[in-house]
Amino acid sequence: MTTRTLPAAAYEKLTASVARDTGDRRGAALWIHAAGLVRHAQEHGLLPDSSPAPGADGLRKSLEILASCHPALAALTDPRVLPVWSQMLGETAWESINTFWERHPTLEDEHRIDGYALGDTYQLLSDDARKGRALCQTPPWIARLLLRLSLEPAMDEWGPTSTRMIDPACGTGHIVMAAFHMARVPPIRGRGSAPAAHGRQALERALAAVTGIDLDPYAAALTAYRLLASCATILRTPLERLPSSWPVNVAAADSLLARDEPLLAAGTYHACVANPPYITPKDPVVRDRVRAAYPQVASGKYSLPSPP
């Protein structure tokens, strides 16, 4: 699958340029990526209006349209998730963003639109996510290997239509997307036959089978978008025509500490698959809360993968 990402230096240069206008690199990265996200939806015919709207105000309008397509995309209009709703952007910075996406479109070569390029681009743009939260997207072949070792055996034991999985550190959704397609088209084991690999029922079943949680609310929103964009392209329909009742089990939460998140309820899943952040927590308050919650494994200078 073609990801269409550029060398890291290209994203670094653009982020630094836009940050001179926004005053911070995190805001700059989110402005840039939100513009790429909207273009992805427009260029693949997922939005009613297929032409890019001009300027920062046009981007906000397009995000409103995108967010209205499904309840799972509502976070795209939340200023706590995207600073585009509370932060001004100058014309020069917008032109840099617009020129970048015109020269490097977010189109994918495959007939199935999974948004891998969008996921990888967020990692390359946001050093806040990359360095602060160790966001590192799992390569497709590793995601497939992890699922063969976990989700496939779970399907064997509980049945392909009943099995549920969770990625508690999903980032922008590479593992969740691979699990979604495995749930939609379960592997044929022995002489058995897989359920129908097409149609609306298979898509709804696959959505219900996968869950993603991430600390980064924008990464979680991007995962939700990728799941819905894949459904829409499989059905060859705009996003707005997908049933609003279809489940998109993605949430922004701390998987180690968010006891009140329904998607983290104990005993809900048959498989847990993740590529967690291999870092020590930097916030001393969070570090102590994790130590208190997992005293047997989170002692001393512990790594975040230890508690699970």
C-alpha positions, -999 to 999 in steps of 0.1 A, spaced: 0 0 0 14 34 -10 16 58 20 28 88 1 48 103 29 79 125 24 112 126 42 108 138 78 127 170 70 99 182 47 74 181 75 98 196 99 103 226 76 66 232 71 58 228 108 86 253 117 73 278 91 37 276 103 48 277 140 62 312 134 26 323 129 8 302 155 34 306 182 36 269 190 45 237 171 16 217 184 -9 241 170 10 244 137 11 206 133 -27 203 139 -35 232 115 -14 214 88 -29 180 94 -65 191 96 -60 207 62 -47 174 49 -75 155 65 -101 176 48 -84 173 15 -83 135 19 -120 135 23 -126 158 -6 -102 142 -30 -117 108 -24 -153 120 -28 -163 115 8 -177 149 13 -207 165 -6 -185 194 -18 -155 179 -36 -137 212 -41 -113 225 -13 -127 255 4 -104 286 4 -86 299 34 -87 292 71 -124 299 73 -130 275 45 -111 248 64 -133 254 94 -164 251 73 -152 219 58 -144 205 92 -180 213 103 -194 194 73 -171 165 80 -180 164 117 -217 164 108 -214 132 88 -213 109 118 -214 113 156 -180 97 159 -165 127 141 -179 154 164 -145 159 181 -133 176 149 -153 207 159 -140 207 195 -114 235 202 -99 213 229 -90 188 201 -82 212 173 -69 247 178 -82 259 145 -114 269 163 -97 292 188 -64 301 171 -60 326 142 -39 318 112 -23 344 89 -25 343 52 11 335 47 10 305 69 -22 293 52 -6 296 18 23 275 30 -1 248 42 -23 250 10 7 249 -13 22 219 5 -10 198 1 -14 209 -35 21 196 -43 17 165 -22 -19 153 -24 -32 129 2 -46 105 -24 -40 67 -20 -33 43 -48 -54 15 -34 -91 10 -42 -97 7 -4 -90 40 14 -75 33 48 -58 66 55 -24 52 62 -7 83 48 -28 105 72 -17 84 101 20 84 92 19 122 84 5 131 119 35 113 135 59 131 112 43 165 117 38 165 155 69 163 176 46 168 206 29 135 199 61 118 187 84 129 215 60 136 243 37 105 239 60 83 219 36 81 190 51 56 165 28 41 140 30 3 136 40 -8 101 12 -28 84 32 -60 83 38 -59 120 1 -51 127 -8 -82 106 16 -103 125 3 -92 159 -32 -99 149 -23 -134 136 -9 -142 170 -39 -127 189 -71 -119 171 -70 -150 148 -68 -175 178 -95 -155 195 -118 -159 165 -110 -196 165 -122 -200 201 -152 -176 202 -162 -174 166 -154 -147 140 -187 -129 144 -185 -127 182 -149 -118 189 -140 -83 201 -106 -67 203 -91 -35 218 -60 -15 211 -55 6 243 -28 27 227 -41 30 192 -24 62 180 -39 70 146 -53 36 142 -29 13 122 -36 -18 143 -73 -10 146 -77 -6 109 -60 -40 103 -82 -56 129 -113 -40 112 -105 -56 79 -97 -90 96 -131 -89 113 -148 -79 81 -131 -107 61 -122 -133 87 -94 -157 76 -105 -190 63 -92 -217 87 -90 -253 75 -120 -262 54 -143 -237 70 -156 -207 50 -155 -171 61 -187 -150 65 -196 -127 36 -168 -102 30 -190 -75 16 -221 -55 23 -234 -33 50 -239 -61 76 -203 -71 74 -191 -36 78 -213 -29 108 -202 -62 124 -165 -53 118 -170 -18 134 -186 -34 164 -157 -59 168 -128 -33 171 -120 -7 197 -93 19 199 -83 41 229 -56 68 228 -45 96 251 -43 120 222 -78 132 213 -69 142 177 -53 108 171 -85 92 184 -106 113 161 -83 104 131 -88 67 139 -126 72 139 -123 90 105 -102 62 90 -127 35 100 -156 55 85 -137 65 54 -129 29 48 -166 19 51 -176 47 28 -152 37 1 -161 1 3 -197 10 -2 -188 37 -27 -208 63 -9 -201 97 8 -196 97 45 -229 114 52 -248 84 39 -233 60 64 -258 51 92 -253 74 122 -262 43 143 -231 24 132 -208 19 162 -174 35 161 -157 24 193 -129 49 196 -123 72 226 -97 96 239 -87 84 274 -58 72 295 -62 34 293 -43 29 325 -63 53 347 -97 61 331 -119 39 352 -150 56 340 -145 50 303 -171 25 292 -149 11 264 -124 1 291 -148 -21 311 -131 -53 323 -141 -85 306 -153 -69 274 -127 -82 250 -113 -114 237 -80 -100 225 -59 -70 234 -34 -59 208 -11 -29 211 22 -13 203 23 8 235 45 38 242 78 25 254 86 55 276 86 64 313 58 89 323 71 124 324 43 140 345 51 132 382 14 133 391 5 107 364 36 87 374 24 85 410 -12 77 400 -1 48 379 22 36 407 -8 36 431 -30 18 406 -4 -9 397 18 -13 427 31 -47 418 46 -37 385 49 1 385 76 6 410 108 26 407 115 39 372 89 19 353 80 19 316 44 25 306 40 -10 290 46 -26 324 12 -20 341 -9 -38 315 
